[in-house]
């Protein structure tokens, strides 16, 4: 995400490299390039101008310490201003109602239904809520069925009235059901609409007034750039929504929506969608996004994603197996599943400082594990548990069963043996320390509490 913007900003800062001090001339030259980079990323013109004016004022008003180079200082100022531009701090979801009601709004094709499922999944698994999804898209063919498929996928019930076209009645009946069955969050998925469609805008406005939601979220496709910002303004004028959700942030995102929307509608970005999987949802942290835009990675989010998959009991079980040299292909397969749940592989790698730029032209396929999984799943339960019995004839059978060749099977088994030896070298004490450290990190400021 934001790769083009990151590259342009990096080139802009090179103007100051080698300079002994910040002057009005070199700052003006640098910021002229920064403004162009922002405009190319489809950032609102007024937002880009105000941003660079603020950075210039701060840069010229600071004395550069001898230990800090002018280019480093400029990066720091731009980083802080980018974070401020996007809201400064992460905005929390208001879940004070009984039940809490969340109304989803947005354009056709923005990803509301999928995001409704992602949000329900996150609230269920991370905040231990008991959500109910409500199908109020009564116009799009198969919309109700789509929400039911999403609900079944994440284990969340869906309330619907297929024969009714009265969205207010459907929503109110769903809320009554939520109260009767102790659902503590009601997520109302609505039909996509055009801002110029007066009838549809009146309908969602009436729906909001009728159910009085704790949160009204505007879902927008981040790939639409400045158009997304303009649409958000029109929706906000009618609905006065509480926050923005940016979907498809894993795509070819220019960045204009993320950088402009907070200033234009004065409402925070609360969540971002970063992939197709139900787990691909992140709370929006302006400072972390600024880190990523400037190529600094996002190690905190990477740790958080790892923590979400970290199971202390499982870690202790694996520790005992590793110490006894009993780590097997079932365990290996389990570790692959945990990595896959963390999200898009290239996106994860880009969170490591310095790696994003190095891999920007590298194609990291999310299906990279498919061959390995096929080989392991072609083994019998006995073979997975006892890798040492994998002789040549067994390997030939596994190659045929997995649609691979004997060389690939041999390579995987060799790599597995090497991995197992390396893991054995890690002492039990170190493994225990690692588990303890991860456990303590959960209680640190800024870390999520599960």
C-alpha positions as a LaTeX table, in Angstrom:
\begin{tabular}{lrrr}
\hline
Residue & $x$ (\AA) & $y$ (\AA) & $z$ (\AA) \\
\hline
Unk1 & 0.00 & 0.00 & 0.00 \\
Unk2 & 1.08 & 3.60 & $-0.64$ \\
Unk3 & 4.19 & 2.36 & $-2.50$ \\
Unk4 & 4.22 & 5.17 & $-5.07$ \\
Unk5 & 3.68 & 7.83 & $-2.42$ \\
Unk6 & 6.45 & 6.34 & $-0.26$ \\
Unk7 & 8.89 & 6.38 & $-3.18$ \\
Unk8 & 8.05 & 9.97 & $-4.10$ \\
Unk9 & 8.43 & 11.20 & $-0.53$ \\
Unk10 & 11.77 & 9.43 & $-0.17$ \\
Unk11 & 13.03 & 11.16 & $-3.32$ \\
Unk12 & 11.82 & 14.49 & $-1.94$ \\
Unk13 & 13.87 & 14.11 & 1.25 \\
Unk14 & 17.01 & 13.37 & $-0.80$ \\
Unk15 & 17.09 & 17.05 & $-1.74$ \\
Unk16 & 18.15 & 17.79 & 1.84 \\
Unk17 & 20.75 & 15.04 & 2.04 \\
Unk18 & 24.23 & 16.47 & 2.36 \\
Unk19 & 22.89 & 19.87 & 3.39 \\
Unk20 & 24.47 & 21.29 & 6.52 \\
Unk21 & 21.41 & 23.19 & 7.63 \\
Unk22 & 17.78 & 23.87 & 6.84 \\
Unk23 & 17.21 & 27.03 & 4.82 \\
Unk24 & 14.14 & 28.59 & 3.29 \\
Unk25 & 15.45 & 27.68 & $-0.17$ \\
Unk26 & 16.12 & 23.96 & 0.37 \\
Unk27 & 12.95 & 23.53 & 2.45 \\
Unk28 & 10.87 & 25.18 & $-0.28$ \\
Unk29 & 12.42 & 22.90 & $-2.89$ \\
Unk30 & 11.81 & 19.79 & $-0.79$ \\
Unk31 & 8.22 & 20.68 & 0.04 \\
Unk32 & 7.44 & 21.54 & $-3.55$ \\
Unk33 & 8.31 & 17.93 & $-4.34$ \\
Unk34 & 6.33 & 16.68 & $-1.33$ \\
Unk35 & 3.26 & 18.63 & $-2.46$ \\
Unk36 & 3.54 & 17.11 & $-5.95$ \\
Unk37 & 3.80 & 13.63 & $-4.39$ \\
Unk38 & 0.65 & 14.23 & $-2.35$ \\
Unk39 & $-1.30$ & 15.55 & $-5.34$ \\
Unk40 & $-0.19$ & 12.56 & $-7.43$ \\
Unk41 & $-1.53$ & 10.36 & $-4.63$ \\
Unk42 & $-4.92$ & 12.08 & $-5.18$ \\
Unk43 & $-4.80$ & 14.08 & $-1.95$ \\
Unk44 & $-7.18$ & 17.05 & $-1.84$ \\
Unk45 & $-5.34$ & 20.16 & $-3.14$ \\
Unk46 & $-6.24$ & 22.36 & $-0.15$ \\
Unk47 & $-5.20$ & 19.60 & 2.25 \\
Unk48 & $-1.85$ & 19.17 & 0.48 \\
Unk49 & $-1.16$ & 22.93 & 0.50 \\
Unk50 & $-2.09$ & 23.37 & 4.17 \\
Unk51 & 0.03 & 20.36 & 5.05 \\
Unk52 & 3.18 & 21.59 & 3.31 \\
Unk53 & 2.70 & 25.12 & 4.66 \\
Unk54 & 2.53 & 23.73 & 8.21 \\
Unk55 & 5.63 & 21.57 & 7.67 \\
Unk56 & 7.54 & 24.55 & 6.26 \\
Unk57 & 6.63 & 26.75 & 9.21 \\
Unk58 & 7.73 & 24.08 & 11.70 \\
Unk59 & 10.93 & 23.23 & 9.83 \\
Unk60 & 12.10 & 26.85 & 9.58 \\
Unk61 & 11.23 & 27.42 & 13.22 \\
Unk62 & 13.48 & 24.63 & 14.50 \\
Unk63 & 17.17 & 24.64 & 15.20 \\
Unk64 & 18.88 & 21.53 & 13.83 \\
Unk65 & 20.93 & 19.76 & 16.46 \\
Unk66 & 24.44 & 18.78 & 15.38 \\
Unk67 & 23.50 & 15.12 & 15.90 \\
Unk68 & 20.47 & 15.39 & 13.59 \\
Unk69 & 20.77 & 15.84 & 9.85 \\
Unk70 & 18.35 & 18.23 & 8.11 \\
Unk71 & 16.83 & 15.37 & 6.09 \\
Unk72 & 16.20 & 13.38 & 9.28 \\
Unk73 & 14.54 & 16.35 & 10.92 \\
Unk74 & 12.32 & 16.87 & 7.88 \\
Unk75 & 11.26 & 13.22 & 7.92 \\
Unk76 & 10.35 & 13.56 & 11.62 \\
Unk77 & 8.28 & 16.71 & 11.01 \\
Unk78 & 6.53 & 15.19 & 7.98 \\
Unk79 & 5.83 & 12.00 & 9.94 \\
Unk80 & 4.24 & 13.89 & 12.84 \\
Unk81 & 2.16 & 16.03 & 10.51 \\
Unk82 & 1.01 & 13.03 & 8.48 \\
Unk83 & $-0.13$ & 11.34 & 11.69 \\
Unk84 & $-1.94$ & 14.52 & 12.75 \\
Unk85 & $-3.50$ & 14.86 & 9.29 \\
Unk86 & $-4.98$ & 11.37 & 9.65 \\
Unk87 & $-6.37$ & 12.03 & 13.12 \\
Unk88 & $-3.46$ & 11.84 & 15.56 \\
Unk89 & $-4.83$ & 9.05 & 17.75 \\
Unk90 & $-6.76$ & 5.84 & 17.09 \\
Unk91 & $-10.52$ & 6.33 & 17.57 \\
Unk92 & $-12.43$ & 3.79 & 19.63 \\
Unk93 & $-15.75$ & 2.18 & 18.74 \\
Unk94 & $-18.66$ & 3.25 & 20.93 \\
Unk95 & $-20.14$ & 0.06 & 22.39 \\
Unk96 & $-22.05$ & 1.53 & 25.33 \\
Unk97 & $-25.54$ & 0.47 & 24.25 \\
Unk98 & $-27.50$ & $-2.58$ & 25.42 \\
Unk99 & $-27.35$ & $-3.83$ & 22.77 \\
Unk100 & $-24.85$ & $-1.59$ & 20.98 \\
Unk101 & $-26.14$ & $-0.77$ & 17.49 \\
Unk102 & $-23.76$ & $-0.20$ & 14.57 \\
Unk103 & $-25.22$ & 1.10 & 11.30 \\
Unk104 & $-23.19$ & 0.54 & 8.12 \\
Unk105 & $-23.50$ & 3.00 & 5.24 \\
Unk106 & $-21.68$ & 3.56 & 1.98 \\
Unk107 & $-21.67$ & 3.31 & $-1.79$ \\
Unk108 & $-22.50$ & 0.29 & $-3.90$ \\
Unk109 & $-19.47$ & $-2.00$ & $-4.14$ \\
Unk110 & $-17.60$ & $-0.40$ & $-1.24$ \\
Unk111 & $-17.48$ & $-3.69$ & 0.67 \\
Unk112 & $-20.05$ & $-3.04$ & 3.43 \\
Unk113 & $-21.34$ & $-6.61$ & 3.67 \\
Unk114 & $-17.87$ & $-8.15$ & 3.84 \\
Unk115 & $-16.73$ & $-5.54$ & 6.34 \\
Unk116 & $-19.83$ & $-6.12$ & 8.48 \\
Unk117 & $-18.69$ & $-9.74$ & 8.76 \\
Unk118 & $-15.10$ & $-8.74$ & 9.54 \\
Unk119 & $-16.25$ & $-6.37$ & 12.27 \\
Unk120 & $-18.55$ & $-9.02$ & 13.79 \\
Unk121 & $-15.70$ & $-11.53$ & 13.68 \\
Unk122 & $-13.30$ & $-9.11$ & 15.37 \\
Unk123 & $-15.79$ & $-8.19$ & 18.11 \\
Unk124 & $-16.57$ & $-11.85$ & 18.73 \\
Unk125 & $-12.99$ & $-13.12$ & 18.89 \\
Unk126 & $-11.07$ & $-10.17$ & 20.31 \\
Unk127 & $-13.61$ & $-8.46$ & 22.55 \\
Unk128 & $-15.67$ & $-11.57$ & 23.38 \\
Unk129 & $-18.91$ & $-9.94$ & 22.24 \\
Unk130 & $-22.01$ & $-11.79$ & 21.06 \\
Unk131 & $-22.91$ & $-10.01$ & 17.79 \\
Unk132 & $-25.97$ & $-10.27$ & 15.55 \\
Unk133 & $-25.79$ & $-9.34$ & 11.86 \\
Unk134 & $-28.91$ & $-7.77$ & 10.33 \\
Unk135 & $-29.69$ & $-7.93$ & 6.61 \\
Unk136 & $-31.21$ & $-4.58$ & 5.61 \\
Unk137 & $-30.06$ & $-4.61$ & 1.99 \\
Unk138 & $-33.45$ & $-5.44$ & 0.50 \\
Unk139 & $-32.66$ & $-4.34$ & $-3.06$ \\
Unk140 & $-29.53$ & $-6.13$ & $-4.29$ \\
Unk141 & $-30.20$ & $-9.67$ & $-5.55$ \\
Unk142 & $-28.69$ & $-12.31$ & $-3.24$ \\
Unk143 & $-27.56$ & $-9.65$ & $-0.71$ \\
Unk144 & $-29.29$ & $-11.43$ & 2.18 \\
Unk145 & $-27.80$ & $-14.75$ & 1.10 \\
Unk146 & $-24.32$ & $-13.18$ & 0.90 \\
Unk147 & $-24.60$ & $-11.94$ & 4.49 \\
Unk148 & $-25.81$ & $-15.38$ & 5.61 \\
Unk149 & $-22.77$ & $-17.00$ & 3.97 \\
Unk150 & $-20.48$ & $-14.52$ & 5.75 \\
Unk151 & $-22.30$ & $-15.14$ & 9.05 \\
Unk152 & $-21.97$ & $-18.90$ & 8.69 \\
Unk153 & $-18.26$ & $-18.52$ & 7.88 \\
Unk154 & $-17.56$ & $-16.68$ & 11.15 \\
Unk155 & $-20.17$ & $-18.37$ & 13.32 \\
Unk156 & $-22.37$ & $-15.28$ & 13.79 \\
Unk157 & $-26.19$ & $-15.44$ & 13.36 \\
Unk158 & $-27.95$ & $-13.30$ & 10.75 \\
Unk159 & $-31.41$ & $-11.77$ & 11.21 \\
Unk160 & $-33.38$ & $-11.32$ & 7.99 \\
Unk161 & $-36.93$ & $-10.95$ & 6.69 \\
Unk162 & $-36.66$ & $-11.95$ & 2.99 \\
Unk163 & $-40.26$ & $-11.03$ & 2.20 \\
Unk164 & $-40.10$ & $-7.51$ & 3.71 \\
Unk165 & $-38.88$ & $-4.30$ & 2.06 \\
Unk166 & $-39.38$ & $-2.17$ & 5.20 \\
Unk167 & $-35.82$ & $-1.69$ & 6.52 \\
Unk168 & $-36.96$ & 0.23 & 9.62 \\
Unk169 & $-39.28$ & $-2.61$ & 10.62 \\
Unk170 & $-36.56$ & $-5.22$ & 9.94 \\
Unk171 & $-33.99$ & $-3.34$ & 12.02 \\
Unk172 & $-36.39$ & $-2.76$ & 14.94 \\
Unk173 & $-37.45$ & $-6.42$ & 14.95 \\
Unk174 & $-33.77$ & $-7.45$ & 14.92 \\
Unk175 & $-33.05$ & $-5.20$ & 17.90 \\
Unk176 & $-35.96$ & $-6.75$ & 19.80 \\
Unk177 & $-34.60$ & $-10.19$ & 19.01 \\
Unk178 & $-31.13$ & $-9.14$ & 20.17 \\
Unk179 & $-32.55$ & $-8.01$ & 23.52 \\
Unk180 & $-34.56$ & $-11.22$ & 23.92 \\
Unk181 & $-31.61$ & $-13.49$ & 23.08 \\
Unk182 & $-28.84$ & $-11.46$ & 24.79 \\
Unk183 & $-26.92$ & $-10.37$ & 21.71 \\
Unk184 & $-24.83$ & $-7.40$ & 22.86 \\
Unk185 & $-23.92$ & $-5.91$ & 19.44 \\
Unk186 & $-26.26$ & $-5.45$ & 16.46 \\
Unk187 & $-24.56$ & $-4.71$ & 13.12 \\
Unk188 & $-27.01$ & $-3.44$ & 10.51 \\
Unk189 & $-25.87$ & $-3.98$ & 6.92 \\
Unk190 & $-27.66$ & $-1.63$ & 4.50 \\
Unk191 & $-27.98$ & $-1.34$ & 0.75 \\
Unk192 & $-25.30$ & 0.49 & $-1.18$ \\
Unk193 & $-26.55$ & 3.77 & $-2.49$ \\
Unk194 & $-25.44$ & 6.72 & $-4.58$ \\
Unk195 & $-25.17$ & 10.07 & $-2.82$ \\
Unk196 & $-27.26$ & 11.57 & $-5.61$ \\
Unk197 & $-30.07$ & 9.02 & $-5.08$ \\
Unk198 & $-32.44$ & 11.12 & $-2.95$ \\
Unk199 & $-34.88$ & 8.29 & $-2.23$ \\
Unk200 & $-32.18$ & 5.94 & $-0.96$ \\
Unk201 & $-30.49$ & 8.68 & 1.08 \\
Unk202 & $-33.85$ & 9.49 & 2.69 \\
Unk203 & $-34.29$ & 5.82 & 3.55 \\
Unk204 & $-30.99$ & 5.46 & 5.42 \\
Unk205 & $-31.52$ & 8.81 & 7.13 \\
Unk206 & $-34.95$ & 7.58 & 8.32 \\
Unk207 & $-33.41$ & 4.27 & 9.42 \\
Unk208 & $-30.75$ & 6.04 & 11.45 \\
Unk209 & $-33.31$ & 8.25 & 13.19 \\
Unk210 & $-35.50$ & 5.22 & 13.93 \\
Unk211 & $-32.88$ & 2.94 & 15.52 \\
Unk212 & $-30.60$ & 5.65 & 16.99 \\
Unk213 & $-27.33$ & 3.71 & 16.55 \\
Unk214 & $-24.34$ & 4.05 & 18.87 \\
Unk215 & $-22.12$ & 4.12 & 15.78 \\
Unk216 & $-22.80$ & 5.00 & 12.17 \\
Unk217 & $-19.85$ & 3.96 & 10.02 \\
Unk218 & $-19.25$ & 5.09 & 6.44 \\
Unk219 & $-17.54$ & 2.37 & 4.39 \\
Unk220 & $-15.49$ & 3.57 & 1.45 \\
Unk221 & $-13.27$ & 1.91 & $-1.15$ \\
Unk222 & $-9.82$ & 3.46 & $-0.59$ \\
Unk223 & $-8.88$ & 2.78 & $-4.22$ \\
Unk224 & $-11.30$ & 5.49 & $-5.39$ \\
Unk225 & $-9.05$ & 8.24 & $-4.00$ \\
Unk226 & $-10.42$ & 11.78 & $-4.03$ \\
Unk227 & $-13.85$ & 10.62 & $-5.22$ \\
Unk228 & $-14.13$ & 8.75 & $-1.93$ \\
Unk229 & $-13.53$ & 11.95 & 0.01 \\
Unk230 & $-16.15$ & 13.89 & $-1.95$ \\
Unk231 & $-18.69$ & 11.11 & $-1.43$ \\
Unk232 & $-17.87$ & 10.93 & 2.29 \\
Unk233 & $-18.63$ & 14.65 & 2.60 \\
Unk234 & $-22.04$ & 14.25 & 0.93 \\
Unk235 & $-22.94$ & 11.29 & 3.15 \\
Unk236 & $-21.72$ & 13.09 & 6.27 \\
Unk237 & $-23.85$ & 16.13 & 5.47 \\
Unk238 & $-26.91$ & 13.87 & 5.51 \\
Unk239 & $-26.04$ & 11.25 & 8.13 \\
Unk240 & $-23.48$ & 12.93 & 10.39 \\
Unk241 & $-21.71$ & 9.57 & 10.69 \\
Unk242 & $-19.28$ & 8.75 & 13.51 \\
Unk243 & $-16.37$ & 7.25 & 11.65 \\
Unk244 & $-14.92$ & 6.03 & 8.37 \\
Unk245 & $-13.89$ & 2.55 & 7.26 \\
Unk246 & $-11.36$ & 2.28 & 4.43 \\
Unk247 & $-11.62$ & $-1.02$ & 2.55 \\
Unk248 & $-9.24$ & $-2.58$ & 0.00 \\
Unk249 & $-6.21$ & $-0.91$ & 1.54 \\
Unk250 & $-4.16$ & $-3.89$ & 0.33 \\
Unk251 & $-4.79$ & $-2.97$ & $-3.29$ \\
Unk252 & $-3.19$ & $-0.37$ & $-5.55$ \\
Unk253 & $-3.98$ & 2.40 & $-3.08$ \\
Unk254 & $-2.74$ & 5.88 & $-3.96$ \\
Unk255 & $-3.42$ & 7.18 & $-0.47$ \\
Unk256 & $-5.58$ & 10.20 & $-1.23$ \\
Unk257 & $-8.59$ & 9.01 & 0.76 \\
Unk258 & $-6.63$ & 8.10 & 3.89 \\
Unk259 & $-4.74$ & 11.41 & 3.88 \\
Unk260 & $-7.64$ & 13.72 & 3.02 \\
Unk261 & $-10.80$ & 12.30 & 4.52 \\
Unk262 & $-10.20$ & 13.31 & 8.16 \\
Unk263 & $-9.63$ & 16.96 & 7.24 \\
Unk264 & $-12.56$ & 17.19 & 4.82 \\
Unk265 & $-15.25$ & 15.50 & 6.95 \\
Unk266 & $-13.66$ & 15.99 & 10.41 \\
Unk267 & $-14.52$ & 12.40 & 11.31 \\
Unk268 & $-11.94$ & 9.77 & 12.27 \\
Unk269 & $-10.92$ & 6.74 & 10.24 \\
Unk270 & $-11.74$ & 3.91 & 12.65 \\
Unk271 & $-10.93$ & 0.74 & 10.72 \\
Unk272 & $-9.16$ & $-0.42$ & 7.58 \\
Unk273 & $-9.74$ & $-3.57$ & 5.55 \\
Unk274 & $-6.47$ & $-5.14$ & 4.39 \\
Unk275 & $-7.54$ & $-8.23$ & 2.48 \\
Unk276 & $-10.33$ & $-10.64$ & 1.64 \\
Unk277 & $-10.08$ & $-12.88$ & 4.72 \\
Unk278 & $-12.41$ & $-12.31$ & 7.65 \\
Unk279 & $-9.38$ & $-11.61$ & 9.87 \\
Unk280 & $-8.14$ & $-8.86$ & 7.51 \\
Unk281 & $-9.31$ & $-5.89$ & 9.58 \\
Unk282 & $-7.19$ & $-3.45$ & 11.56 \\
Unk283 & $-7.95$ & $-0.60$ & 13.91 \\
Unk284 & $-6.63$ & 2.53 & 12.18 \\
Unk285 & $-3.59$ & 4.01 & 13.94 \\
Unk286 & $-2.54$ & 7.31 & 12.28 \\
Unk287 & 1.01 & 7.23 & 13.62 \\
Unk288 & 1.59 & 3.67 & 12.44 \\
Unk289 & 0.18 & 4.50 & 9.01 \\
Unk290 & 2.55 & 7.47 & 8.82 \\
Unk291 & 5.40 & 5.05 & 9.62 \\
Unk292 & 4.37 & 2.84 & 6.73 \\
Unk293 & 3.94 & 5.71 & 4.28 \\
Unk294 & 7.47 & 6.87 & 5.08 \\
Unk295 & 8.90 & 3.35 & 4.70 \\
Unk296 & 9.56 & 2.83 & 8.42 \\
Unk297 & 7.53 & $-0.37$ & 8.72 \\
Unk298 & 4.98 & $-1.07$ & 11.43 \\
Unk299 & 6.50 & $-3.47$ & 13.91 \\
Unk300 & 3.85 & $-2.80$ & 16.60 \\
Unk301 & 1.02 & $-3.97$ & 14.34 \\
Unk302 & 3.10 & $-6.98$ & 13.32 \\
Unk303 & 3.57 & $-7.95$ & 16.98 \\
Unk304 & $-0.15$ & $-7.44$ & 17.62 \\
Unk305 & $-1.08$ & $-9.74$ & 14.75 \\
Unk306 & 1.34 & $-12.37$ & 16.04 \\
Unk307 & $-0.15$ & $-12.04$ & 19.53 \\
Unk308 & $-3.62$ & $-12.66$ & 18.18 \\
Unk309 & $-2.45$ & $-16.09$ & 16.99 \\
Unk310 & $-0.24$ & $-16.76$ & 20.03 \\
Unk311 & $-1.53$ & $-19.44$ & 22.38 \\
Unk312 & 0.49 & $-19.92$ & 25.58 \\
Unk313 & $-0.78$ & $-23.46$ & 26.14 \\
Unk314 & 0.11 & $-24.39$ & 22.56 \\
Unk315 & 3.57 & $-22.81$ & 23.01 \\
Unk316 & 4.22 & $-24.91$ & 26.11 \\
Unk317 & 3.06 & $-28.06$ & 24.32 \\
Unk318 & 5.36 & $-27.35$ & 21.38 \\
Unk319 & 8.24 & $-26.58$ & 23.74 \\
Unk320 & 7.98 & $-30.04$ & 25.28 \\
Unk321 & 7.81 & $-31.71$ & 21.87 \\
Unk322 & 10.82 & $-29.75$ & 20.59 \\
Unk323 & 12.87 & $-30.68$ & 23.66 \\
Unk324 & 12.09 & $-34.35$ & 23.00 \\
Unk325 & 12.74 & $-33.92$ & 19.27 \\
Unk326 & 9.11 & $-34.86$ & 18.62 \\
Unk327 & 8.10 & $-31.78$ & 16.57 \\
Unk328 & 6.25 & $-33.30$ & 13.61 \\
Unk329 & 4.50 & $-32.34$ & 10.37 \\
Unk330 & 1.18 & $-31.81$ & 12.18 \\
Unk331 & 2.87 & $-29.13$ & 14.30 \\
Unk332 & 4.52 & $-27.68$ & 11.18 \\
Unk333 & 1.14 & $-27.46$ & 9.44 \\
Unk334 & $-0.31$ & $-25.73$ & 12.50 \\
Unk335 & 2.41 & $-23.08$ & 12.41 \\
Unk336 & 1.69 & $-22.42$ & 8.71 \\
Unk337 & $-2.01$ & $-21.93$ & 9.52 \\
Unk338 & $-1.14$ & $-19.38$ & 12.20 \\
Unk339 & 1.06 & $-17.41$ & 9.79 \\
Unk340 & $-1.68$ & $-17.42$ & 7.13 \\
Unk341 & $-4.21$ & $-16.06$ & 9.62 \\
Unk342 & $-1.97$ & $-13.05$ & 10.25 \\
Unk343 & $-2.77$ & $-11.66$ & 6.80 \\
Unk344 & $-1.31$ & $-10.96$ & 3.38 \\
Unk345 & 2.32 & $-12.18$ & 3.29 \\
Unk346 & 3.73 & $-9.18$ & 1.44 \\
Unk347 & 1.83 & $-6.83$ & 3.73 \\
Unk348 & 3.27 & $-8.61$ & 6.77 \\
Unk349 & 6.81 & $-8.46$ & 5.40 \\
Unk350 & 6.41 & $-4.73$ & 4.67 \\
Unk351 & 5.71 & $-4.14$ & 8.37 \\
Unk352 & 9.33 & $-5.00$ & 9.15 \\
Unk353 & 11.40 & $-1.76$ & 9.03 \\
Unk354 & 13.51 & $-1.59$ & 5.88 \\
Unk355 & 11.88 & $-4.60$ & 4.21 \\
Unk356 & 9.02 & $-2.81$ & 2.43 \\
Unk357 & 11.24 & $-1.06$ & $-0.09$ \\
Unk358 & 13.37 & $-4.16$ & $-0.67$ \\
Unk359 & 10.38 & $-6.31$ & $-1.64$ \\
Unk360 & 8.24 & $-3.75$ & $-3.47$ \\
Unk361 & 8.95 & $-5.37$ & $-6.86$ \\
Unk362 & 8.90 & $-8.92$ & $-5.51$ \\
Unk363 & 5.75 & $-10.95$ & $-6.09$ \\
Unk364 & 4.92 & $-12.74$ & $-2.83$ \\
Unk365 & 2.05 & $-15.04$ & $-3.59$ \\
Unk366 & $-0.44$ & $-15.67$ & $-0.78$ \\
Unk367 & $-0.65$ & $-19.22$ & $-2.16$ \\
Unk368 & 3.05 & $-19.78$ & $-1.45$ \\
Unk369 & 2.21 & $-22.39$ & 1.18 \\
Unk370 & $-0.15$ & $-24.39$ & $-1.02$ \\
Unk371 & 2.52 & $-26.77$ & $-2.32$ \\
Unk372 & 3.84 & $-27.44$ & 1.19 \\
Unk373 & 0.33 & $-28.00$ & 2.55 \\
Unk374 & $-0.50$ & $-30.36$ & $-0.33$ \\
Unk375 & 2.61 & $-32.46$ & 0.40 \\
Unk376 & 1.94 & $-32.67$ & 4.14 \\
Unk377 & $-1.76$ & $-33.45$ & 3.64 \\
Unk378 & $-0.82$ & $-36.27$ & 1.24 \\
Unk379 & 1.00 & $-38.01$ & 4.09 \\
Unk380 & $-0.75$ & $-40.60$ & 6.24 \\
Unk381 & $-1.37$ & $-39.68$ & 9.91 \\
Unk382 & 1.45 & $-42.06$ & 10.85 \\
Unk383 & 3.88 & $-40.40$ & 8.42 \\
Unk384 & 3.08 & $-36.93$ & 9.71 \\
Unk385 & 3.71 & $-38.03$ & 13.28 \\
Unk386 & 6.84 & $-40.07$ & 12.43 \\
Unk387 & 8.76 & $-38.28$ & 9.64 \\
Unk388 & 11.69 & $-40.70$ & 10.01 \\
Unk389 & 9.68 & $-43.48$ & 8.28 \\
Unk390 & 9.46 & $-41.49$ & 5.04 \\
Unk391 & 11.45 & $-43.78$ & 2.74 \\
Unk392 & 11.76 & $-43.45$ & $-1.05$ \\
Unk393 & 8.58 & $-45.35$ & $-1.94$ \\
Unk394 & 6.51 & $-43.32$ & 0.53 \\
Unk395 & 7.96 & $-40.11$ & $-0.87$ \\
Unk396 & 7.06 & $-41.17$ & $-4.42$ \\
Unk397 & 3.47 & $-41.84$ & $-3.34$ \\
Unk398 & 3.28 & $-38.44$ & $-1.55$ \\
Unk399 & 4.61 & $-36.65$ & $-4.66$ \\
Unk400 & 1.90 & $-38.23$ & $-6.83$ \\
Unk401 & $-0.81$ & $-37.55$ & $-4.28$ \\
Unk402 & 0.13 & $-33.88$ & $-3.88$ \\
Unk403 & 0.61 & $-33.12$ & $-7.58$ \\
Unk404 & 4.29 & $-32.28$ & $-6.99$ \\
Unk405 & 7.51 & $-34.13$ & $-7.82$ \\
Unk406 & 9.97 & $-36.18$ & $-5.78$ \\
Unk407 & 12.49 & $-33.31$ & $-5.72$ \\
Unk408 & 9.99 & $-30.97$ & $-4.04$ \\
Unk409 & 9.06 & $-33.62$ & $-1.48$ \\
Unk410 & 12.72 & $-34.34$ & $-0.72$ \\
Unk411 & 13.45 & $-30.62$ & $-0.40$ \\
Unk412 & 10.59 & $-30.10$ & 2.08 \\
Unk413 & 11.63 & $-33.09$ & 4.22 \\
Unk414 & 15.25 & $-31.90$ & 4.24 \\
Unk415 & 14.21 & $-28.39$ & 5.26 \\
Unk416 & 11.92 & $-29.82$ & 7.92 \\
Unk417 & 14.77 & $-31.91$ & 9.37 \\
Unk418 & 17.04 & $-28.86$ & 9.45 \\
Unk419 & 14.33 & $-26.79$ & 11.11 \\
Unk420 & 13.75 & $-29.47$ & 13.73 \\
Unk421 & 17.48 & $-29.62$ & 14.54 \\
Unk422 & 17.68 & $-25.85$ & 14.87 \\
Unk423 & 14.63 & $-25.78$ & 17.13 \\
Unk424 & 16.17 & $-28.49$ & 19.30 \\
Unk425 & 19.22 & $-26.25$ & 19.74 \\
Unk426 & 17.00 & $-23.60$ & 21.31 \\
Unk427 & 16.99 & $-24.49$ & 25.01 \\
Unk428 & 13.82 & $-24.99$ & 26.97 \\
Unk429 & 14.78 & $-22.01$ & 29.12 \\
Unk430 & 14.91 & $-19.70$ & 26.13 \\
Unk431 & 11.57 & $-20.97$ & 24.88 \\
Unk432 & 10.04 & $-20.36$ & 28.30 \\
Unk433 & 11.52 & $-16.86$ & 28.36 \\
Unk434 & 10.03 & $-16.16$ & 24.94 \\
Unk435 & 6.58 & $-17.33$ & 26.03 \\
Unk436 & 6.84 & $-15.25$ & 29.19 \\
Unk437 & 7.93 & $-12.19$ & 27.25 \\
Unk438 & 5.01 & $-12.49$ & 24.82 \\
Unk439 & 2.65 & $-12.88$ & 27.78 \\
Unk440 & 4.00 & $-9.77$ & 29.48 \\
Unk441 & 3.76 & $-7.76$ & 26.27 \\
Unk442 & 0.00 & $-8.19$ & 26.35 \\
Unk443 & $-0.13$ & $-5.96$ & 29.40 \\
Unk444 & 2.17 & $-3.27$ & 28.07 \\
Unk445 & 0.77 & 0.19 & 27.22 \\
Unk446 & $-0.37$ & 0.34 & 23.62 \\
Unk447 & $-0.68$ & $-3.43$ & 23.32 \\
Unk448 & $-4.12$ & $-5.05$ & 22.90 \\
Unk449 & $-5.70$ & $-6.86$ & 25.83 \\
Unk450 & $-7.47$ & $-10.10$ & 24.96 \\
\hline
\end{tabular}
